Amino acid sequence: MARSPTAAVTATYTLHLPPGVDHPSLLTPSANHTFRLSPPNSPQSDPTPSTAETGELQTYYAELRRAISDARTKLGEELTAWRDAVGSEEVGKERAVKAVSEDEESEEEANGDGEGA
């Protein structure tokens, strides 16, 4: 009896950390998580599914929702830990980029007001 492939939700990320950031000991900058789910017992060959097949599909989609929820929770926990580890390193960069952007807009408005017909 041939074994069917196992369905799963897979989430992968690779972080590029700023220099000098100490990473949490339990985390690595790259991660690959697989959340397996139980596939329906029998393949659906009839375009109009029977009540049993419909129940299996409902079970399958419930498992899929659970796996997606588990993936979101796991990634949320890990990425929050990374955000906390990086801390103010990135906040300073965001403020600097925003300030430069606002300065450029102010200069454009000042130059734009001087021109006209």
The first five atom37 places (N, CA, C, CB, O) and aatype in JSON, in Angstrom:
{
  "aatype": [12, 0, 1, 15, 14, 16, 0, 0, 19, 16, 0, 16, 18, 16, 10, 8, 10, 14, 14, 7, 19, 3, 8, 14, 15, 10, 10, 16, 14, 15, 0, 2, 8, 16, 13, 1, 10, 15, 14, 14, 2, 15, 14, 5, 15, 3, 14, 16, 14, 15, 16, 0, 6, 16, 7, 6, 10, 5, 16, 18, 18, 0, 6, 10, 1, 1, 0, 9, 15, 3, 0, 1, 16, 11, 10, 7, 6, 6, 10, 16, 0, 17, 1, 3, 0, 19, 7, 15, 6, 6, 19, 7, 11, 6, 1, 0, 19, 11, 0, 19, 15, 6, 3, 6, 6, 15, 6, 6, 6, 0, 2, 7, 3, 7, 6, 7, 0],
  "atom_mask": [
    [1, 1, 1, 1, 1],
    [1, 1, 1, 1, 1],
    [1, 1, 1, 1, 1],
    [1, 1, 1, 1, 1],
    [1, 1, 1, 1, 1],
    [1, 1, 1, 1, 1],
    [1, 1, 1, 1, 1],
    [1, 1, 1, 1, 1],
    [1, 1, 1, 1, 1],
    [1, 1, 1, 1, 1],
    [1, 1, 1, 1, 1],
    [1, 1, 1, 1, 1],
    [1, 1, 1, 1, 1],
    [1, 1, 1, 1, 1],
    [1, 1, 1, 1, 1],
    [1, 1, 1, 1, 1],
    [1, 1, 1, 1, 1],
    [1, 1, 1, 1, 1],
    [1, 1, 1, 1, 1],
    [1, 1, 1, 0, 1],
    [1, 1, 1, 1, 1],
    [1, 1, 1, 1, 1],
    [1, 1, 1, 1, 1],
    [1, 1, 1, 1, 1],
    [1, 1, 1, 1, 1],
    [1, 1, 1, 1, 1],
    [1, 1, 1, 1, 1],
    [1, 1, 1, 1, 1],
    [1, 1, 1, 1, 1],
    [1, 1, 1, 1, 1],
    [1, 1, 1, 1, 1],
    [1, 1, 1, 1, 1],
    [1, 1, 1, 1, 1],
    [1, 1, 1, 1, 1],
    [1, 1, 1, 1, 1],
    [1, 1, 1, 1, 1],
    [1, 1, 1, 1, 1],
    [1, 1, 1, 1, 1],
    [1, 1, 1, 1, 1],
    [1, 1, 1, 1, 1],
    [1, 1, 1, 1, 1],
    [1, 1, 1, 1, 1],
    [1, 1, 1, 1, 1],
    [1, 1, 1, 1, 1],
    [1, 1, 1, 1, 1],
    [1, 1, 1, 1, 1],
    [1, 1, 1, 1, 1],
    [1, 1, 1, 1, 1],
    [1, 1, 1, 1, 1],
    [1, 1, 1, 1, 1],
    [1, 1, 1, 1, 1],
    [1, 1, 1, 1, 1],
    [1, 1, 1, 1, 1],
    [1, 1, 1, 1, 1],
    [1, 1, 1, 0, 1],
    [1, 1, 1, 1, 1],
    [1, 1, 1, 1, 1],
    [1, 1, 1, 1, 1],
    [1, 1, 1, 1, 1],
    [1, 1, 1, 1, 1],
    [1, 1, 1, 1, 1],
    [1, 1, 1, 1, 1],
    [1, 1, 1, 1, 1],
    [1, 1, 1, 1, 1],
    [1, 1, 1, 1, 1],
    [1, 1, 1, 1, 1],
    [1, 1, 1, 1, 1],
    [1, 1, 1, 1, 1],
    [1, 1, 1, 1, 1],
    [1, 1, 1, 1, 1],
    [1, 1, 1, 1, 1],
    [1, 1, 1, 1, 1],
    [1, 1, 1, 1, 1],
    [1, 1, 1, 1, 1],
    [1, 1, 1, 1, 1],
    [1, 1, 1, 0, 1],
    [1, 1, 1, 1, 1],
    [1, 1, 1, 1, 1],
    [1, 1, 1, 1, 1],
    [1, 1, 1, 1, 1],
    [1, 1, 1, 1, 1],
    [1, 1, 1, 1, 1],
    [1, 1, 1, 1, 1],
    [1, 1, 1, 1, 1],
    [1, 1, 1, 1, 1],
    [1, 1, 1, 1, 1],
    [1, 1, 1, 0, 1],
    [1, 1, 1, 1, 1],
    [1, 1, 1, 1, 1],
    [1, 1, 1, 1, 1],
    [1, 1, 1, 1, 1],
    [1, 1, 1, 0, 1],
    [1, 1, 1, 1, 1],
    [1, 1, 1, 1, 1],
    [1, 1, 1, 1, 1],
    [1, 1, 1, 1, 1],
    [1, 1, 1, 1, 1],
    [1, 1, 1, 1, 1],
    [1, 1, 1, 1, 1],
    [1, 1, 1, 1, 1],
    [1, 1, 1, 1, 1],
    [1, 1, 1, 1, 1],
    [1, 1, 1, 1, 1],
    [1, 1, 1, 1, 1],
    [1, 1, 1, 1, 1],
    [1, 1, 1, 1, 1],
    [1, 1, 1, 1, 1],
    [1, 1, 1, 1, 1],
    [1, 1, 1, 1, 1],
    [1, 1, 1, 1, 1],
    [1, 1, 1, 1, 1],
    [1, 1, 1, 0, 1],
    [1, 1, 1, 1, 1],
    [1, 1, 1, 0, 1],
    [1, 1, 1, 1, 1],
    [1, 1, 1, 0, 1],
    [1, 1, 1, 1, 1]
  ],
  "atom_positions": [
    [[0.84, -1.18, 0.0], [0.0, 0.0, 0.0], [0.89, 1.24, 0.0], [-0.96, 0.0, 1.22], [1.74, 1.4, 0.88]],
    [[0.69, 2.1, -0.97], [1.5, 3.31, -1.11], [1.08, 4.34, -0.07], [1.37, 3.89, -2.53], [-0.1, 4.5, 0.24]],
    [[2.07, 5.01, 0.45], [1.79, 6.02, 1.47], [1.69, 7.38, 0.79], [2.9, 6.04, 2.56], [2.57, 7.76, 0.01]],
    [[0.61, 8.12, 1.07], [0.43, 9.42, 0.45], [1.31, 10.45, 1.15], [-1.05, 9.85, 0.5], [1.65, 10.29, 2.32]],
    [[1.69, 11.52, 0.43], [2.53, 12.54, 1.04], [1.78, 13.24, 2.18], [2.98, 13.57, -0.01], [0.56, 13.37, 2.15]],
    [[2.53, 13.67, 3.16], [1.95, 14.35, 4.31], [1.8, 15.83, 4.0], [2.81, 14.13, 5.58], [2.74, 16.48, 3.55]],
    [[0.61, 16.37, 4.25], [0.38, 17.79, 4.06], [0.94, 18.55, 5.25], [-1.14, 18.09, 3.87], [0.9, 18.07, 6.38]],
    [[1.45, 19.75, 4.99], [2.05, 20.55, 6.06], [2.07, 22.02, 5.66], [3.47, 20.06, 6.38], [2.01, 22.37, 4.48]],
    [[2.16, 22.85, 6.66], [2.4, 24.29, 6.47], [3.84, 24.5, 6.88], [1.38, 25.2, 7.32], [4.25, 24.11, 7.97]],
    [[4.62, 25.14, 6.01], [6.03, 25.39, 6.3], [6.28, 26.89, 6.29], [6.94, 24.67, 5.27], [5.83, 27.6, 5.39]],
    [[6.99, 27.37, 7.3], [7.37, 28.78, 7.39], [8.88, 28.85, 7.56], [6.63, 29.49, 8.59], [9.46, 28.19, 8.42]],
    [[9.51, 29.66, 6.72], [10.96, 29.8, 6.73], [11.32, 31.28, 6.73], [11.61, 29.07, 5.51], [10.69, 32.08, 6.05]],
    [[12.35, 31.64, 7.5], [12.85, 33.0, 7.44], [14.35, 33.02, 7.67], [12.15, 33.89, 8.47], [14.91, 32.13, 8.3]],
    [[14.99, 34.05, 7.13], [16.4, 34.32, 7.35], [16.52, 35.8, 7.65], [17.29, 33.89, 6.11], [16.16, 36.64, 6.82]],
    [[17.03, 36.13, 8.81], [17.18, 37.51, 9.23], [18.61, 37.98, 8.95], [16.84, 37.68, 10.72], [19.56, 37.23, 9.11]],
    [[18.73, 39.22, 8.54], [20.03, 39.84, 8.32], [20.19, 40.88, 9.42], [20.15, 40.48, 6.88], [19.68, 42.0, 9.32]],
    [[20.91, 40.5, 10.46], [21.03, 41.33, 11.66], [22.02, 42.46, 11.47], [21.43, 40.48, 12.84], [23.02, 42.31, 10.76]],
    [[21.75, 43.6, 12.11], [22.73, 44.69, 12.08], [24.0, 44.26, 12.81], [22.14, 45.99, 12.72], [23.94, 43.42, 13.7]],
    [[25.13, 44.82, 12.44], [26.38, 44.46, 13.12], [26.3, 44.77, 14.61], [27.57, 45.21, 12.49], [25.71, 45.78, 15.02]],
    [[26.89, 43.91, 15.41], [26.95, 44.13, 16.84], [25.74, 43.7, 17.63], [0.0, 0.0, 0.0], [25.69, 43.92, 18.84]],
    [[24.77, 43.09, 16.99], [23.58, 42.64, 17.72], [23.84, 41.25, 18.29], [22.33, 42.62, 16.78], [24.19, 40.32, 17.56]],
    [[23.67, 41.13, 19.6], [23.79, 39.82, 20.24], [22.45, 39.13, 20.11], [24.22, 39.94, 21.75], [21.42, 39.68, 20.51]],
    [[22.46, 37.94, 19.55], [21.17, 37.27, 19.37], [20.83, 36.42, 20.58], [21.18, 36.4, 18.11], [21.72, 35.93, 21.28]],
    [[19.53, 36.25, 20.81], [19.09, 35.41, 21.93], [19.65, 34.01, 21.79], [17.55, 35.36, 22.01], [19.73, 33.46, 20.69]],
    [[20.05, 33.42, 22.91], [20.7, 32.11, 22.86], [19.81, 31.01, 22.31], [21.17, 31.73, 24.25], [20.31, 30.03, 21.75]],
    [[18.49, 31.14, 22.46], [17.59, 30.09, 21.99], [17.18, 30.26, 20.53], [16.36, 30.06, 22.86], [16.49, 29.4, 19.98]],
    [[17.61, 31.35, 19.9], [17.21, 31.61, 18.53], [18.41, 31.66, 17.59], [16.43, 32.9, 18.44], [19.52, 32.0, 18.0]],
    [[18.16, 31.32, 16.35], [19.17, 31.48, 15.31], [18.58, 32.41, 14.25], [19.6, 30.08, 14.69], [17.36, 32.49, 14.12]],
    [[19.42, 33.11, 13.5], [18.9, 34.06, 12.5], [18.11, 33.4, 11.36], [20.04, 34.84, 11.91], [17.39, 34.08, 10.63]],
    [[18.24, 32.1, 11.21], [17.48, 31.37, 10.2], [16.64, 30.3, 10.89], [18.41, 30.74, 9.13], [17.09, 29.65, 11.83]],
    [[15.43, 30.13, 10.39], [14.57, 29.09, 10.98], [13.67, 28.51, 9.9], [13.72, 29.67, 12.14], [13.28, 29.19, 8.95]],
    [[13.35, 27.26, 10.07], [12.43, 26.55, 9.18], [11.52, 25.72, 10.07], [13.19, 25.65, 8.12], [11.98, 24.81, 10.77]],
    [[10.23, 26.02, 10.05], [9.27, 25.31, 10.88], [8.25, 24.62, 10.0], [8.57, 26.27, 11.87], [7.76, 25.19, 9.02]],
    [[7.93, 23.39, 10.33], [6.92, 22.64, 9.61], [5.83, 22.21, 10.58], [7.54, 21.4, 8.9], [6.1, 21.63, 11.63]],
    [[4.6, 22.51, 10.21], [3.44, 22.17, 11.02], [2.59, 21.2, 10.21], [2.62, 23.45, 11.43], [1.89, 21.59, 9.28]],
    [[2.66, 19.94, 10.58], [1.98, 18.88, 9.83], [0.49, 18.85, 10.14], [2.61, 17.52, 10.14], [0.06, 19.21, 11.23]],
    [[-0.28, 18.41, 9.16], [-1.71, 18.21, 9.35], [-2.12, 16.9, 8.75], [-2.51, 19.37, 8.75], [-1.45, 16.37, 7.85]],
    [[-3.21, 16.38, 9.24], [-3.69, 15.08, 8.78], [-4.49, 15.25, 7.5], [-4.53, 14.39, 9.87], [-5.49, 15.98, 7.49]],
    [[-4.08, 14.59, 6.42], [-4.85, 14.68, 5.17], [-6.12, 13.84, 5.26], [-4.0, 14.23, 3.97], [-6.21, 12.95, 6.11]],
    [[-7.1, 14.1, 4.39], [-8.29, 13.24, 4.36], [-7.88, 11.8, 4.11], [-9.29, 13.71, 3.28], [-6.86, 11.55, 3.47]],
    [[-8.66, 10.85, 4.61], [-8.32, 9.43, 4.5], [-8.34, 8.92, 3.07], [-9.25, 8.61, 5.33], [-7.55, 8.04, 2.71]],
    [[-9.24, 9.45, 2.24], [-9.33, 8.95, 0.88], [-9.32, 10.12, -0.1], [-10.6, 8.1, 0.69], [-9.87, 11.18, 0.19]],
    [[-8.69, 9.92, -1.26], [-8.69, 10.99, -2.25], [-10.09, 11.22, -2.8], [-7.72, 10.67, -3.4], [-10.91, 10.3, -2.88]],
    [[-10.35, 12.45, -3.16], [-11.67, 12.79, -3.69], [-11.63, 12.6, -5.2], [-12.08, 14.25, -3.32], [-10.95, 13.34, -5.91]],
    [[-12.38, 11.59, -5.71], [-12.4, 11.35, -7.14], [-13.72, 11.77, -7.75], [-12.14, 9.88, -7.42], [-13.78, 12.11, -8.93]],
    [[-14.78, 11.77, -6.96], [-16.1, 12.14, -7.43], [-16.25, 13.66, -7.31], [-17.22, 11.4, -6.63], [-16.0, 14.2, -6.23]],
    [[-16.64, 14.36, -8.39], [-16.77, 15.81, -8.31], [-17.86, 16.27, -7.34], [-17.06, 16.36, -9.67], [-17.82, 17.41, -6.87]],
    [[-18.82, 15.41, -7.02], [-19.83, 15.74, -6.02], [-19.55, 14.88, -4.79], [-21.3, 15.51, -6.56], [-19.93, 13.7, -4.76]],
    [[-18.9, 15.45, -3.78], [-18.47, 14.64, -2.64], [-19.65, 14.11, -1.84], [-17.57, 15.45, -1.74], [-20.69, 14.75, -1.71]],
    [[-19.44, 12.92, -1.29], [-20.45, 12.32, -0.42], [-20.38, 12.98, 0.95], [-20.23, 10.78, -0.3], [-19.49, 13.8, 1.2]],
    [[-21.3, 12.64, 1.81], [-21.31, 13.2, 3.16], [-20.03, 12.85, 3.91], [-22.53, 12.7, 3.94], [-19.49, 13.69, 4.63]],
    [[-19.54, 11.62, 3.74], [-18.3, 11.2, 4.41], [-17.12, 12.03, 3.91], [-18.04, 9.69, 4.16], [-16.3, 12.48, 4.71]],
    [[-17.03, 12.23, 2.6], [-15.94, 13.03, 2.05], [-16.03, 14.47, 2.51], [-15.94, 12.96, 0.52], [-15.0, 15.09, 2.8]],
    [[-17.23, 15.01, 2.59], [-17.41, 16.38, 3.07], [-16.92, 16.5, 4.5], [-18.89, 16.8, 2.97], [-16.26, 17.48, 4.85]],
    [[-17.24, 15.51, 5.33], [-16.76, 15.5, 6.71], [-15.24, 15.45, 6.78], [0.0, 0.0, 0.0], [-14.63, 16.11, 7.62]],
    [[-14.64, 14.65, 5.91], [-13.19, 14.55, 5.87], [-12.57, 15.88, 5.45], [-12.75, 13.44, 4.91], [-11.55, 16.3, 5.99]],
    [[-13.19, 16.54, 4.47], [-12.69, 17.84, 4.04], [-12.82, 18.87, 5.15], [-13.43, 18.31, 2.78], [-11.92, 19.7, 5.34]],
    [[-13.91, 18.83, 5.88], [-14.07, 19.76, 7.0], [-12.99, 19.52, 8.05], [-15.47, 19.61, 7.63], [-12.44, 20.46, 8.61]],
    [[-12.69, 18.25, 8.29], [-11.63, 17.91, 9.23], [-10.29, 18.4, 8.71], [-11.58, 16.39, 9.48], [-9.48, 18.96, 9.46]],
    [[-10.05, 18.2, 7.42], [-8.8, 18.64, 6.8], [-8.62, 20.15, 6.94], [-8.76, 18.25, 5.31], [-7.56, 20.62, 7.34]],
    [[-9.67, 20.91, 6.63], [-9.56, 22.36, 6.71], [-9.47, 22.85, 8.15], [-10.75, 23.02, 6.03], [-8.84, 23.88, 8.4]],
    [[-10.06, 22.14, 9.08], [-9.89, 22.47, 10.5], [-8.43, 22.26, 10.89], [-10.83, 21.6, 11.39], [-7.85, 23.08, 11.61]],
    [[-7.82, 21.17, 10.42], [-6.41, 20.9, 10.68], [-5.53, 21.98, 10.02], [-6.01, 19.5, 10.15], [-4.55, 22.42, 10.61]],
    [[-5.89, 22.39, 8.82], [-5.14, 23.43, 8.13], [-5.2, 24.74, 8.9], [-5.68, 23.62, 6.71], [-4.17, 25.4, 9.07]],
    [[-6.38, 25.13, 9.38], [-6.51, 26.34, 10.18], [-5.67, 26.25, 11.44], [-7.99, 26.6, 10.53], [-5.03, 27.23, 11.84]],
    [[-5.66, 25.08, 12.09], [-4.86, 24.88, 13.29], [-3.37, 25.04, 12.98], [-5.13, 23.5, 13.9], [-2.64, 25.69, 13.73]],
    [[-2.92, 24.44, 11.88], [-1.51, 24.51, 11.51], [-1.1, 25.95, 11.21], [-1.22, 23.6, 10.3], [-0.02, 26.39, 11.6]],
    [[-1.95, 26.68, 10.52], [-1.65, 28.09, 10.21], [-1.61, 28.91, 11.49], [-2.71, 28.67, 9.24], [-0.74, 29.76, 11.66]],
    [[-2.53, 28.65, 12.39], [-2.54, 29.36, 13.68], [-1.27, 29.05, 14.48], [-3.78, 28.97, 14.5], [-0.68, 29.94, 15.07]],
    [[-0.86, 27.78, 14.49], [0.37, 27.4, 15.19], [1.59, 28.08, 14.57], [0.55, 25.87, 15.14], [2.48, 28.53, 15.29]],
    [[1.61, 28.17, 13.25], [2.72, 28.83, 12.56], [2.76, 30.31, 12.92], [2.6, 28.65, 11.01], [3.83, 30.85, 13.22]],
    [[1.62, 30.97, 12.9], [1.56, 32.39, 13.25], [2.03, 32.62, 14.69], [0.14, 32.92, 13.08], [2.76, 33.57, 14.96]],
    [[1.62, 31.75, 15.59], [2.01, 31.89, 17.0], [3.52, 31.71, 17.15], [1.27, 30.87, 17.87], [4.18, 32.52, 17.8]],
    [[4.06, 30.66, 16.55], [5.5, 30.37, 16.66], [6.33, 31.5, 16.06], [5.84, 29.04, 15.96], [7.29, 31.97, 16.68]],
    [[5.97, 31.94, 14.85], [6.72, 33.02, 14.21], [6.58, 34.32, 15.0], [6.25, 33.23, 12.77], [7.55, 35.07, 15.14]],
    [[5.4, 34.58, 15.5], [5.19, 35.78, 16.3], [6.09, 35.81, 17.53], [0.0, 0.0, 0.0], [6.69, 36.84, 17.85]],
    [[6.17, 34.68, 18.23], [7.02, 34.6, 19.41], [8.49, 34.82, 19.06], [6.85, 33.24, 20.1], [9.19, 35.58, 19.72]],
    [[8.95, 34.15, 18.0], [10.36, 34.26, 17.63], [10.71, 35.65, 17.11], [10.71, 33.22, 16.58], [11.73, 36.22, 17.5]],
    [[9.87, 36.19, 16.25], [10.18, 37.5, 15.68], [10.06, 38.61, 16.72], [9.26, 37.79, 14.51], [10.75, 39.62, 16.62]],
    [[9.2, 38.44, 17.7], [9.13, 39.4, 18.8], [10.43, 39.36, 19.61], [7.91, 39.11, 19.72], [10.95, 40.4, 20.0]],
    [[10.95, 38.17, 19.85], [12.22, 38.04, 20.57], [13.34, 38.7, 19.78], [12.55, 36.55, 20.83], [14.22, 39.35, 20.36]],
    [[13.32, 38.55, 18.46], [14.33, 39.19, 17.63], [14.19, 40.71, 17.67], [14.24, 38.69, 16.18], [15.18, 41.43, 17.74]],
    [[12.95, 41.19, 17.61], [12.73, 42.64, 17.67], [13.28, 43.19, 18.98], [11.21, 42.98, 17.53], [13.92, 44.24, 18.99]],
    [[13.03, 42.49, 20.06], [13.53, 42.93, 21.36], [15.05, 42.88, 21.41], [12.94, 42.06, 22.47], [15.68, 43.74, 22.03]],
    [[15.66, 41.88, 20.77], [17.12, 41.75, 20.77], [17.76, 42.88, 19.96], [17.53, 40.39, 20.2], [18.79, 43.44, 20.36]],
    [[17.16, 43.2, 18.83], [17.71, 44.27, 17.98], [17.47, 45.61, 18.66], [17.08, 44.24, 16.56], [18.32, 46.5, 18.6]],
    [[16.32, 45.75, 19.3], [16.01, 46.91, 20.12], [16.17, 48.24, 19.42], [0.0, 0.0, 0.0], [15.66, 48.44, 18.32]],
    [[16.88, 49.13, 20.05], [16.98, 50.51, 19.58], [17.89, 50.66, 18.36], [17.48, 51.39, 20.69], [17.92, 51.73, 17.76]],
    [[18.64, 49.62, 18.0], [19.5, 49.7, 16.81], [18.71, 50.13, 15.58], [20.18, 48.35, 16.55], [19.11, 51.05, 14.86]],
    [[17.6, 49.47, 15.33], [16.79, 49.75, 14.15], [15.93, 50.99, 14.32], [15.91, 48.56, 13.83], [15.63, 51.67, 13.34]],
    [[15.51, 51.29, 15.54], [14.67, 52.47, 15.78], [15.42, 53.73, 15.35], [14.26, 52.57, 17.28], [14.85, 54.61, 14.71]],
    [[16.68, 53.81, 15.7], [17.49, 54.96, 15.31], [17.58, 55.1, 13.8], [0.0, 0.0, 0.0], [17.54, 56.21, 13.27]],
    [[17.7, 53.98, 13.09], [17.76, 54.01, 11.63], [16.46, 54.52, 11.05], [18.09, 52.63, 11.07], [16.46, 55.33, 10.12]],
    [[15.32, 54.05, 11.61], [14.02, 54.47, 11.09], [13.83, 55.96, 11.28], [12.9, 53.7, 11.78], [13.34, 56.64, 10.38]],
    [[14.21, 56.48, 12.44], [14.07, 57.92, 12.69], [14.95, 58.72, 11.75], [14.43, 58.25, 14.14], [14.52, 59.76, 11.25]],
    [[16.18, 58.25, 11.5], [17.09, 58.97, 10.61], [16.55, 58.99, 9.19], [18.48, 58.33, 10.64], [16.61, 60.03, 8.53]],
    [[16.03, 57.88, 8.72], [15.48, 57.83, 7.36], [14.26, 58.72, 7.26], [15.12, 56.38, 6.97], [14.1, 59.42, 6.26]],
    [[13.41, 58.71, 8.26], [12.21, 59.53, 8.25], [12.58, 61.02, 8.28], [11.31, 59.18, 9.44], [11.97, 61.82, 7.58]],
    [[13.56, 61.39, 9.09], [13.99, 62.78, 9.19], [14.56, 63.26, 7.86], [15.02, 62.96, 10.3], [14.26, 64.37, 7.42]],
    [[15.37, 62.45, 7.21], [15.94, 62.81, 5.91], [14.83, 62.97, 4.89], [16.96, 61.75, 5.43], [14.85, 63.91, 4.09]],
    [[13.87, 62.08, 4.91], [12.75, 62.13, 3.98], [11.94, 63.41, 4.19], [11.86, 60.9, 4.15], [11.55, 64.06, 3.22]],
    [[11.67, 63.79, 5.44], [10.92, 65.0, 5.73], [11.71, 66.23, 5.31], [10.58, 65.08, 7.22], [11.12, 67.19, 4.81]],
    [[13.03, 66.23, 5.52], [13.86, 67.35, 5.09], [13.81, 67.53, 3.58], [15.3, 67.14, 5.55], [13.72, 68.65, 3.09]],
    [[13.88, 66.42, 2.84], [13.82, 66.49, 1.38], [12.48, 67.05, 0.92], [14.05, 65.1, 0.77], [12.44, 67.84, -0.02]],
    [[11.38, 66.64, 1.57], [10.06, 67.15, 1.21], [9.97, 68.64, 1.48], [8.97, 66.41, 1.96], [9.38, 69.38, 0.69]],
    [[10.54, 69.1, 2.59], [10.52, 70.52, 2.93], [11.28, 71.33, 1.9], [11.11, 70.75, 4.33], [10.85, 72.41, 1.49]],
    [[12.43, 70.8, 1.47], [13.23, 71.5, 0.46], [12.49, 71.56, -0.87], [14.6, 70.81, 0.27], [12.52, 72.59, -1.54]],
    [[11.82, 70.49, -1.25], [11.07, 70.46, -2.5], [9.92, 71.46, -2.46], [10.54, 69.05, -2.78], [9.65, 72.14, -3.45]],
    [[9.25, 71.55, -1.32], [8.14, 72.5, -1.2], [8.67, 73.92, -1.27], [7.37, 72.27, 0.12], [8.06, 74.78, -1.91]],
    [[9.79, 74.18, -0.61], [10.38, 75.53, -0.62], [10.81, 75.9, -2.04], [11.6, 75.62, 0.35], [10.58, 77.03, -2.47]],
    [[11.42, 74.98, -2.77], [11.84, 75.25, -4.14], [10.64, 75.36, -5.06], [12.78, 74.16, -4.63], [10.65, 76.16, -6.0]],
    [[9.64, 74.58, -4.82], [8.43, 74.59, -5.66], [7.65, 75.87, -5.5], [0.0, 0.0, 0.0], [7.04, 76.33, -6.47]],
    [[7.64, 76.49, -4.3], [6.9, 77.73, -4.06], [7.56, 78.92, -4.75], [6.79, 77.99, -2.58], [6.87, 79.87, -5.12]],
    [[8.87, 78.88, -4.94], [9.59, 79.98, -5.56], [9.37, 80.03, -7.06], [0.0, 0.0, 0.0], [9.51, 81.09, -7.67]],
    [[9.02, 78.9, -7.66], [8.78, 78.85, -9.09], [7.3, 79.06, -9.35], [9.25, 77.51, -9.68], [6.47, 78.83, -8.47]],
    [[6.97, 79.48, -10.49], [5.55, 79.6, -10.78], [5.31, 80.5, -11.96], [0.0, 0.0, 0.0], [6.25, 81.11, -12.48]],
    [[4.05, 80.6, -12.37], [3.73, 81.4, -13.54], [2.99, 82.62, -13.15], [2.93, 80.61, -14.53], [2.62, 83.42, -14.02]]
  ]
}
